[in-house]
Structure formats: structure tokens, C-alpha cells
Amino acid sequence: MSATLGEAMARAASDLAAAGVPESRREARLLVALAAGVETASVLIHPEFALEEAAAVRLAEMVRRRRTREPVSRLIGRREFWSLEFEVGAATLDPRPDSETLVESALARIPDRTRGLRVLDLGTGTGCLLLALLSELPNATGLGLDLASGAVAVARRNAAANRLEARAFFAVGSWGAAAGGGFDVVLANPPYVPTAEIAHLAPEVAQWEPRLALDGGADGLGAYRTLAPDLVRLVAPTGFAVIELGAGQADEASAIFRAAGLDVVARGHDLAGLERCLVLAKSKKTLEKPALPV
């Protein structure tokens, strides 16, 4: 006799709780709904409905994988960001709501969204930052760079899925070394977790996210030191950059960028009120420097 949706949810919740998965009942409800192909609310409204055999097999496999702390986004292969849907993979970070702060901060500095802006996204991953911004800027074009070829392949598919492939281009490259200058907007969500702290992150992050996208070196600031001189070259005289931060890194990162010739013109705060990004522009002193001969 097949189990009902309610019985399947109770069993899955117990299994997930035993594996230490937070909010196990909510997660179990989500997995049952995914396996059964119904809305999440239906599991609560109609717990007496039967779970078909094929759905029960799918649920068992999802629960098995989730017990290893594999993120739900990887179970289903996608994640929403900025009301767009993104494919995720082994080479990409999971897009997170807090990173939407970068998109909001960039848009706040663009009074005319119809301009034909040039956007650069360093360490593009799924392409979520670049594609979210382009979705709001109908005449802008963008380039996303990532050191991982797997991430670039995912980003290209995401551009096509969101009908932005005509304006979004992706390539394998190491930070700014693979791009010329003159960008109106530069975005980056660099690795900023101190190496020793990675093992203490939630298993969904420490065990499943690509280390290349997490490890910010001994103090978590290594990527900012690498990025700073590149940004001076990459950002157009009237342009700006928006760079994501780890918790408590705003002041130290600001000092690194200021030393390279960039002013911090704004700080963006995430949903929890934490300083999540810096908005940078070339300092007056940098702008006044004579251009080097080509």
C-alpha cells in the first residue's frame, strides 16, 4: 500500500532531522512536493492524497542525497535569483538573496537605464549578477569571466534560458587579466572566506560549494588585493564597481581599494542589515594621472 503525502512527509522529516538538516519538516514538505510534482501547499492541504510509486522512488533518492547535506538547489539543479531562474552546478556558487544587494546598489547609481552600458562580471559563476543587471538594462551588454570552464558553460546556458544571450557573453579568464578597460559597471562576488573558517561553514557550503569560489586566503582579503589594481584599469572614468563583502570586512577591504586609487562612494546593506558590498569609483587623484603611452 502506497504512503500518503502526509505520511511520506513525516518519514522524510524524521530522516532529515536525524542527519542534522535544519528545518527538517519544511524541507521534507518541499521534497515531497517536488517528488510528487505538486505545489508545496498541497502537501499540507491534502495530506491524505496518495504518493505514487514513481514519486516515492524520486523522494527516497532526494532524501538520501539531502541527508548528505547536498543543497536542495543541486537536487533540482536550479535556484531563483532576482526573480529569474538559474541553473546551478558543481562549478558554481549557489546564487543567494544577499547577493541581490549588488544588483540593487548598481541600479541605484544608474539614473538612465536605457543607456548602452558596458558591464563586466568577474568570477561570474552562474552569471546571476550579470544577467540580473542586464534584465533591468535593455540596451546594456555584458561580459562574464570565470576561471572555471564549467561555470562559464552554466552561465551561457543561463543566458539563453533567460533570453539574454544576445547581450551577455562569457569566457574563461582570471579576474581582470582577460579583459580590457572602459567598463561602465564592474561586478564581482570574489572568494572572501578565510581559509581556516571554510571547514566551519554549514555542510551545504563547506562540502558542496566550489572551494575556488570560497577561499579568500588566510585573512579572507586576498581576492580584494588582487582585484584592486585591476579595477583601476577596468572601470571607465565615469564608471563604478560593486564588490561583495564578507561579514565585517568592509573597513579593511575599503582600505585596500583606497590604497589602489579607488574611492568608496557607497556601502550596500543586505537583508540582515550587514554591509554586503562596496561601491567604488576612481579617486580624483587617479583620474588626474596622465594616461600611460600605448
C-alpha positions as CSV (number, residue, x, y, z in Angstrom):
1,M,0.0,0.0,0.0
2,S,1.4,3.4,-1.0
3,A,2.0,6.1,1.6
4,T,0.1,9.3,1.7
5,L,1.7,12.7,1.2
6,G,1.4,13.3,4.9
7,E,3.0,10.0,5.9
8,A,5.8,10.5,3.3
9,M,6.5,13.9,4.7
10,A,6.6,12.7,8.3
11,R,9.0,9.9,7.4
12,A,11.2,12.2,5.3
13,A,11.3,14.9,8.1
14,S,12.4,12.2,10.6
15,D,15.2,11.0,8.3
16,L,16.4,14.6,7.6
17,A,16.3,15.5,11.3
18,A,18.4,12.5,12.1
19,A,21.0,13.8,9.6
20,G,21.1,17.2,11.2
21,V,19.3,19.0,8.4
22,P,17.9,22.3,9.7
23,E,14.1,22.9,9.4
24,S,13.7,19.3,8.5
25,R,9.9,19.4,8.4
26,R,9.8,22.4,6.0
27,E,12.5,20.7,3.8
28,A,10.6,17.4,3.9
29,R,7.4,19.2,2.7
30,L,9.4,20.7,-0.2
31,L,11.0,17.4,-1.2
32,V,7.6,15.6,-1.2
33,A,6.1,18.3,-3.3
34,L,9.0,18.1,-5.8
35,A,8.8,14.4,-6.0
36,A,5.0,14.4,-6.4
37,G,5.0,17.3,-8.9
38,V,2.6,19.3,-6.8
39,E,2.6,22.7,-5.1
40,T,4.2,22.8,-1.7
41,A,0.9,23.9,-0.1
42,S,-0.9,20.8,-1.5
43,V,1.1,18.6,0.8
44,L,-0.4,20.4,3.8
45,I,-3.9,20.9,2.3
46,H,-4.3,17.3,1.1
47,P,-2.0,15.1,3.2
48,E,-4.4,12.2,2.6
49,F,-3.5,12.1,-1.2
50,A,-1.5,9.0,-2.2
51,L,2.1,9.3,-3.2
52,E,2.5,7.3,-6.4
53,E,5.2,4.7,-6.6
54,A,7.4,6.6,-9.1
55,A,7.2,9.7,-6.9
56,A,8.1,7.6,-3.8
57,V,11.2,6.4,-5.6
58,R,12.1,10.0,-6.5
59,L,11.5,11.1,-3.0
60,A,13.7,8.4,-1.5
61,E,16.6,9.4,-3.7
62,M,16.2,13.1,-2.9
63,V,16.1,12.3,0.8
64,R,19.2,10.2,0.5
65,R,21.1,12.9,-1.2
66,R,19.8,15.6,1.2
67,R,20.9,13.5,4.2
68,T,24.5,14.0,2.9
69,R,23.7,17.8,3.2
70,E,23.7,18.3,-0.6
71,P,21.8,21.5,-1.1
72,V,18.2,21.4,-2.4
73,S,19.2,23.6,-5.3
74,R,21.6,20.9,-6.5
75,L,19.0,18.2,-6.1
76,I,16.7,20.1,-8.5
77,G,19.5,21.8,-10.5
78,R,18.3,25.3,-10.2
79,R,17.9,28.4,-8.0
80,E,15.9,31.6,-8.2
81,F,17.7,35.0,-8.1
82,W,16.2,38.4,-8.9
83,S,13.0,36.6,-10.0
84,L,15.0,34.8,-12.7
85,E,15.7,31.1,-12.7
86,F,19.3,29.9,-12.8
87,E,20.9,26.5,-13.4
88,V,23.5,25.6,-10.8
89,G,26.2,23.1,-11.0
90,A,29.3,21.7,-9.2
91,A,31.5,24.6,-10.6
92,T,29.2,27.4,-9.4
93,L,28.2,29.0,-6.1
94,D,24.5,28.9,-5.3
95,P,23.0,32.3,-6.0
96,R,21.9,33.8,-2.7
97,P,19.4,36.5,-1.9
98,D,22.0,38.6,-0.1
99,S,23.9,39.0,-3.3
100,E,20.9,40.8,-4.8
101,T,22.3,43.7,-2.8
102,L,24.9,44.2,-5.5
103,V,22.3,44.4,-8.2
104,E,20.3,46.9,-6.2
105,S,23.4,49.0,-5.5
106,A,24.4,49.1,-9.1
107,L,20.9,50.1,-10.3
108,A,20.8,52.9,-7.7
109,R,23.7,54.6,-9.5
110,I,22.2,54.3,-13.0
111,P,19.7,57.1,-13.4
112,D,19.1,56.3,-17.1
113,R,18.6,52.6,-17.5
114,T,18.2,53.0,-21.3
115,R,21.9,53.8,-21.8
116,G,24.0,51.4,-23.8
117,L,26.3,50.5,-20.8
118,R,29.2,48.0,-20.8
119,V,29.1,45.6,-17.8
120,L,31.8,43.3,-16.6
121,D,31.2,40.5,-14.1
122,L,34.4,39.0,-12.6
123,G,34.1,35.4,-11.2
124,T,30.7,35.2,-12.9
125,G,29.7,31.7,-11.7
126,T,26.1,31.1,-12.8
127,G,26.1,34.5,-14.4
128,C,23.4,35.6,-11.9
129,L,24.7,39.1,-11.2
130,L,25.4,40.0,-14.8
131,L,22.1,38.6,-16.1
132,A,20.0,40.1,-13.4
133,L,21.5,43.5,-14.1
134,L,21.1,43.1,-17.9
135,S,17.4,42.2,-17.3
136,E,17.0,45.7,-15.9
137,L,19.1,47.5,-18.6
138,P,17.6,46.8,-22.0
139,N,20.4,48.3,-24.0
140,A,23.4,47.2,-22.0
141,T,25.8,44.4,-22.9
142,G,28.0,42.4,-20.6
143,L,31.0,40.1,-20.3
144,G,31.3,37.5,-17.6
145,L,34.6,35.9,-16.8
146,D,35.3,32.9,-14.6
147,L,38.4,30.7,-14.1
148,A,36.2,27.6,-14.1
149,S,35.2,26.4,-17.6
150,G,32.3,24.5,-16.1
151,A,30.9,27.7,-14.6
152,V,31.2,29.5,-17.9
153,A,29.2,26.7,-19.6
154,V,26.5,27.0,-17.0
155,A,26.4,30.8,-17.3
156,R,26.0,30.6,-21.1
157,R,23.0,28.2,-20.7
158,N,21.5,30.6,-18.1
159,A,21.8,33.5,-20.5
160,A,20.0,31.5,-23.2
161,A,17.3,30.3,-20.8
162,N,16.6,33.9,-19.7
163,R,16.7,35.2,-23.3
164,L,19.8,37.4,-22.7
165,E,22.3,35.5,-24.9
166,A,22.4,38.3,-27.5
167,R,23.7,40.8,-24.9
168,A,25.6,38.5,-22.5
169,F,29.0,37.0,-23.4
170,F,31.1,34.6,-21.2
171,A,34.7,33.5,-21.3
172,V,37.2,31.6,-19.2
173,G,39.6,34.1,-17.6
174,S,41.4,35.0,-14.4
175,W,39.9,38.2,-12.9
176,G,40.6,41.3,-14.9
177,A,43.6,39.9,-16.8
178,A,41.4,38.6,-19.5
179,A,39.6,41.9,-20.2
180,G,40.4,45.4,-21.5
181,G,39.2,48.6,-19.8
182,G,36.5,51.1,-20.1
183,F,33.6,49.3,-18.4
184,D,30.7,51.4,-17.1
185,V,29.9,48.8,-14.4
186,V,32.1,46.1,-12.9
187,L,30.6,43.5,-10.6
188,A,32.4,40.9,-8.5
189,N,31.5,38.4,-5.8
190,P,35.0,37.2,-5.0
191,P,36.1,34.5,-2.6
192,Y,36.2,36.1,0.9
193,V,36.1,33.3,3.4
194,P,39.3,32.9,5.5
195,T,40.8,29.5,4.6
196,A,40.7,28.2,8.2
197,E,37.0,29.1,8.5
198,I,35.8,27.1,5.5
199,A,35.6,23.9,7.4
200,H,33.3,25.5,10.0
201,L,30.7,26.7,7.4
202,A,27.4,24.9,7.0
203,P,28.0,21.5,5.3
204,E,25.9,22.6,2.4
205,V,28.6,25.2,1.7
206,A,31.8,23.7,3.0
207,Q,31.2,20.3,1.4
208,W,29.3,21.2,-1.8
209,E,30.3,24.7,-2.9
210,P,33.4,25.0,-5.1
211,R,36.4,25.9,-2.9
212,L,37.8,28.1,-5.6
213,A,34.8,30.4,-5.1
214,L,35.1,30.4,-1.3
215,D,38.7,30.6,-0.3
216,G,39.8,34.2,0.3
217,G,43.2,33.3,1.7
218,A,44.5,33.4,5.3
219,D,42.6,36.6,6.2
220,G,39.8,36.4,3.6
221,L,41.1,39.6,1.8
222,G,43.3,38.0,-0.8
223,A,41.0,38.5,-3.7
224,Y,40.5,42.2,-2.9
225,R,44.2,42.7,-3.0
226,T,44.3,41.1,-6.4
227,L,41.2,42.9,-7.7
228,A,42.1,46.4,-6.6
229,P,44.8,47.3,-9.2
230,D,42.7,45.6,-11.9
231,L,39.6,47.7,-11.1
232,V,41.6,50.9,-11.5
233,R,42.3,49.8,-15.1
234,L,38.9,48.2,-15.9
235,V,36.5,50.9,-14.6
236,A,35.8,53.8,-17.0
237,P,36.4,57.3,-15.8
238,T,32.7,57.8,-15.1
239,G,32.1,54.2,-14.2
240,F,31.9,52.3,-10.9
241,A,32.4,48.8,-9.4
242,V,30.3,46.9,-7.0
243,I,32.2,44.3,-4.9
244,E,30.6,41.8,-2.5
245,L,32.0,41.6,1.1
246,G,32.1,39.0,3.8
247,A,30.8,39.9,7.2
248,G,32.9,42.5,9.0
249,Q,35.3,43.1,6.0
250,A,34.0,46.5,4.9
251,D,36.7,48.6,6.6
252,E,39.7,46.5,5.7
253,A,38.5,46.0,2.1
254,S,37.9,49.7,1.8
255,A,41.4,50.5,2.8
256,I,42.8,48.1,0.2
257,F,40.8,49.7,-2.6
258,R,41.6,53.3,-1.4
259,A,45.3,52.5,-1.5
260,A,44.9,51.4,-5.1
261,G,43.3,54.7,-6.2
262,L,39.5,54.0,-5.7
263,D,37.0,55.9,-3.6
264,V,34.3,54.1,-1.7
265,V,31.2,56.0,-2.8
266,A,28.6,53.8,-1.1
267,R,28.1,50.7,1.0
268,G,25.2,48.3,0.3
269,H,23.4,46.5,3.2
270,D,21.8,43.1,2.9
271,L,18.5,41.8,4.2
272,A,20.1,41.4,7.7
273,G,21.4,44.9,7.7
274,L,25.0,43.8,7.2
275,E,27.4,45.6,5.0
276,R,27.3,43.3,1.9
277,C,29.1,45.3,-0.8
278,L,31.2,48.4,-1.6
279,V,30.5,50.7,-4.5
280,L,33.8,52.1,-5.8
281,A,34.8,54.8,-8.3
282,K,38.2,56.1,-9.4
283,S,39.5,58.8,-7.0
284,K,40.1,62.3,-8.2
285,K,43.8,61.7,-7.9
286,T,43.6,58.6,-10.1
287,L,41.6,60.4,-12.7
288,E,44.1,63.2,-12.8
289,K,47.0,60.9,-13.5
290,P,48.3,61.2,-17.1
291,A,47.5,58.1,-19.3
292,L,50.4,55.8,-19.9
293,P,51.5,55.7,-23.6
294,V,50.1,52.7,-25.5
